[in-house]
Amino acid sequence: MTRFRAAEAMLGTQPVVELEDVAGGRRVRIARGGAALLNFEANEGGTWHDYADGYRSDAEIAAHSGSRFAIMVPFAGRIADARYTYDGQAQDLQPGVAGDARASRHGFVRGTTFDLAAISAGEQQARVTLATTAIRPQPGYPHAIDLAVTFTLDAAGLALEAVMRNVGDGVAPCFFGWHPYFRLADATVDGWELAIPAETLVRTGADLIALSGEAAYVALDDAPALDFREPRVIGDRIIDQGYTDLQADGDGRIRTHLRDPASGRALVVWQEHGLMHAFTSDTISRDVRRAIALEPMECMANAFNRPECADAIRLEPGAERRYRCGVEIVTP
């Protein structure tokens, strides 16, 4: 038997993929529905603990409530009033919709069943690539993007690589985000320690849209209540914030740390660039504040409407862009 294994399976009506590090005591399940991670389990002294608070049933996968472990493409977070202007063209993602019903968030692929493009396992890793051609011209987005997401489980942890290719005729706005929820213990997040290596906080209005221009950016020296540059207990803070100007370690990876002092469990969410969005899950439909979302994002929410993001989200016809991030479990 090889150290790693990969297999197809079912969760009720939903197709899933299982990757396992047999010797290392790590295993993951990924739904083809939305390419959403369901579990990331570690064998701790003969007992399995799941660090991922993903969907628990085929019904939850289909409903994708809470966007648990959502792959967010061609945009992450919200687009203000579901409208934006790009390359001089005004776009409306919800034509005919008015008032409070207008809302557009987290891209177009949460409800898509991805194709199984490749699956393999050997002595060094288990890997699966899930792909979709579902992003095609539609109201408010007259562009075509092919998307492939590769999940790799190896001795270091779980890595994601997203490849976005513009297969349309015009320049397209496009960027990647991931919406994972992590649970270290059967408790609220209040007692867990968080560390985000950011210098700047993204300030938003009541609609959770970043303020215009430079008003959106606040040095963390001026926002001490939300400053996690050094590890600190989350406490009763309600967090739904973007953090930017992230500082990388010597190997070029940016690492956000989460730790439960009571159990000793800890994990690291890494990314190569972009920003980190933290959310203490205060408004989700189940298990409020029982997990925290730590979201690596290529650009900030509402980037389609922000001039300073225009170059970062610009994808030329025929071009592709890659984004890499991942999770490492720190053994208690």
Residue pairs with C-beta under 8 A, 6 or more apart in sequence:
1 22
2 22
2 121
2 122
2 123
3 21
3 22
3 23
3 24
3 122
3 123
3 124
4 19
4 20
4 21
4 22
4 121
4 122
4 123
4 124
4 125
4 126
4 153
4 154
5 18
5 19
5 20
5 22
5 121
5 126
6 17
6 18
6 19
6 20
6 119
6 120
6 121
6 126
6 127
6 128
7 17
7 18
8 15
8 16
8 17
8 18
8 116
8 119
9 15
9 16
9 17
9 18
9 29
10 16
11 29
11 31
11 38
11 57
11 58
11 61
12 57
12 58
12 59
13 58
13 62
14 31
14 32
14 33
14 58
14 61
14 62
15 31
15 32
15 33
15 113
15 116
16 29
16 30
16 31
16 32
16 38
17 29
17 30
17 32
17 116
17 119
17 128
17 130
17 151
18 27
18 28
18 29
19 27
19 28
19 29
19 30
19 121
19 126
19 127
19 128
19 151
19 153
20 26
20 27
20 28
20 126
20 153
21 27
21 126
21 153
21 154
21 155
24 155
25 42
25 43
25 44
26 40
26 41
26 42
26 43
26 153
26 157
26 329
27 39
27 40
27 41
27 153
28 37
28 38
28 39
28 40
28 41
28 52
28 151
28 153
28 158
29 37
29 38
29 39
30 36
30 37
30 38
30 128
30 130
30 151
31 37
31 38
31 55
31 61
32 113
32 114
32 115
32 116
32 130
33 61
33 62
33 64
33 111
33 112
33 113
33 114
34 61
34 64
34 69
34 70
34 71
34 109
34 110
34 111
34 112
34 114
35 71
35 109
35 114
35 130
35 132
35 149
36 54
36 55
36 61
36 64
36 68
36 69
36 70
36 71
36 110
37 52
37 54
37 69
37 151
37 158
37 180
38 52
38 54
38 55
38 56
38 61
38 69
39 50
39 52
39 54
40 50
40 51
40 52
40 158
40 327
40 329
41 48
41 49
41 50
41 51
41 52
42 48
42 49
42 51
42 329
42 331
44 331
44 332
49 265
50 183
51 182
51 183
51 184
51 265
51 267
51 327
51 329
52 69
52 180
52 181
52 182
52 183
53 68
53 181
53 182
53 183
53 287
53 290
53 291
54 68
54 69
54 181
55 61
55 64
55 68
55 69
60 68
62 111
64 70
64 110
64 111
65 284
65 285
66 181
66 281
66 284
66 285
66 286
67 105
67 106
67 110
67 179
68 179
68 180
68 181
69 178
69 179
69 180
69 181
70 106
70 107
70 110
70 178
70 179
71 107
71 109
71 110
71 147
71 149
71 162
71 176
71 178
71 179
72 106
72 107
72 109
72 110
72 176
72 177
72 178
72 179
72 297
73 107
73 108
73 109
73 135
73 145
73 147
73 162
73 164
73 174
73 175
73 176
73 177
74 107
74 108
74 135
74 141
74 143
74 145
74 164
74 172
74 173
74 174
74 175
75 106
75 107
75 173
75 174
75 175
75 177
75 303
75 304
75 313
76 106
76 107
76 175
76 176
76 177
76 179
76 277
76 295
76 297
76 298
76 299
76 301
77 105
77 106
77 177
77 242
77 277
77 297
77 300
77 301
77 302
78 103
78 104
78 105
78 207
78 208
78 209
78 301
78 302
79 93
79 104
79 105
79 301
79 302
79 304
79 305
80 207
80 209
80 302
80 305
81 102
82 92
82 93
82 94
82 97
82 102
82 103
82 104
82 140
83 90
83 91
83 92
83 93
83 140
83 305
84 90
84 91
84 93
84 140
84 173
84 304
84 305
85 91
85 305
86 173
86 304
86 310
87 170
87 171
91 140
91 141
91 142
92 139
92 140
93 104
93 139
93 140
93 141
94 101
94 102
94 103
94 104
94 139
94 140
95 139
95 140
104 140
106 177
106 179
107 177
108 134
108 135
108 138
108 141
109 132
109 134
109 135
109 147
112 132
112 134
114 130
114 131
114 132
114 149
115 130
115 131
115 132
116 128
116 129
116 130
117 129
117 130
117 131
117 148
118 127
118 128
118 129
118 150
119 127
119 128
119 129
120 126
120 127
120 128
121 127
124 154
124 155
125 152
125 153
125 154
126 152
126 153
126 154
127 150
127 151
127 152
127 153
128 150
128 151
129 148
129 149
129 150
129 151
130 148
130 149
130 150
130 151
131 146
131 147
131 148
131 149
132 146
132 147
132 148
133 144
133 146
133 147
134 147
135 141
135 143
135 144
135 145
135 146
135 147
136 144
137 143
137 144
137 168
142 168
142 170
143 166
143 168
143 170
143 172
143 173
143 174
144 166
144 167
144 168
144 172
145 164
145 165
145 166
145 167
145 168
145 172
145 174
145 315
146 164
146 165
146 167
147 162
147 163
147 164
147 165
148 162
148 163
149 160
149 161
149 162
149 163
150 160
150 161
150 162
150 163
151 158
151 159
151 160
152 158
152 159
152 160
152 161
156 328
157 268
157 326
157 327
157 328
157 329
158 326
158 327
159 324
159 325
159 326
160 178
160 324
160 325
160 326
161 322
161 323
161 324
162 176
162 322
162 323
162 324
163 320
163 321
163 322
164 174
164 175
164 176
164 315
164 320
164 321
164 322
164 323
165 318
165 319
165 320
166 172
166 174
166 315
166 316
166 317
166 318
166 319
166 320
167 318
168 317
169 317
170 317
171 314
171 315
171 316
171 317
172 315
172 317
173 303
173 304
173 313
173 314
173 315
174 313
174 315
174 321
175 297
175 298
175 299
175 303
175 312
175 313
175 323
176 297
176 298
176 323
177 277
177 295
177 296
177 297
177 298
178 295
178 296
178 297
178 325
179 293
179 295
180 269
180 293
180 294
180 295
180 327
181 281
181 291
181 292
181 293
182 258
182 267
182 269
182 291
182 292
182 293
182 294
182 327
183 290
183 291
184 192
184 258
184 259
184 260
184 263
184 265
184 266
184 267
185 192
185 260
185 262
185 263
185 265
186 290
187 260
187 262
187 290
188 289
188 290
189 234
189 280
189 281
189 289
189 290
189 291
189 292
190 233
190 234
190 235
190 236
190 289
191 233
191 234
191 260
191 261
191 262
192 233
192 234
192 258
192 259
192 260
192 261
192 292
193 231
193 232
193 233
193 234
193 257
193 258
193 259
193 260
193 261
194 228
194 231
194 232
194 233
194 234
194 256
194 257
194 258
194 278
194 292
195 228
195 229
195 230
195 231
195 232
195 256
195 257
195 258
196 228
196 229
196 243
196 246
196 256
196 276
196 278
197 229
197 246
197 247
197 248
197 254
197 255
197 256
198 220
198 228
198 229
198 243
198 244
198 245
198 246
198 247
198 275
198 276
199 219
199 220
199 229
199 244
199 245
199 246
199 247
200 217
200 218
200 219
200 220
200 243
200 244
200 245
201 217
201 218
201 219
201 220
201 223
201 226
201 241
201 242
201 243
201 244
202 210
202 216
202 217
202 218
202 241
202 242
202 243
202 244
202 275
202 300
203 210
203 211
203 215
203 216
203 217
203 218
204 210
204 211
204 216
204 241
204 242
205 211
208 240
208 301
209 301
209 302
210 216
210 242
210 300
210 301
210 302
210 306
216 300
217 244
220 226
220 227
220 229
221 227
225 237
226 237
226 239
226 241
228 243
228 278
231 257
231 259
233 261
234 280
234 292
237 280
238 280
238 282
239 278
239 279
239 280
239 292
240 277
240 278
240 279
240 280
240 282
240 283
241 277
241 278
242 275
242 276
242 277
242 297
242 300
242 301
243 275
243 276
243 277
243 278
244 275
244 276
244 300
246 254
246 271
246 273
246 274
246 275
246 276
247 254
248 254
248 272
249 255
252 272
253 270
253 271
253 272
254 270
254 271
254 272
254 273
254 276
255 268
255 269
255 270
256 268
256 269
256 270
256 276
256 278
256 294
257 266
257 267
257 268
258 266
258 267
258 268
258 269
258 292
258 294
259 265
259 266
259 330
260 266
263 332
264 332
265 330
265 332
266 329
266 330
266 332
267 327
267 328
267 329
267 330
268 327
268 328
268 330
269 276
269 294
269 296
269 325
269 326
269 327
270 296
270 325
270 326
270 327
270 328
271 296
271 324
271 325
271 326
272 323
272 324
272 325
273 298
274 296
274 297
274 298
274 299
274 323
275 297
275 299
275 300
276 294
276 295
276 296
276 297
277 293
277 294
277 295
277 297
277 301
278 292
278 293
278 294
278 295
279 292
279 293
279 295
280 289
280 292
280 293
281 287
281 288
281 289
281 290
281 291
281 292
281 293
282 288
282 289
296 325
298 312
298 313
298 323
299 309
299 312
299 313
300 306
300 309
303 309
303 312
303 313
304 313
315 321
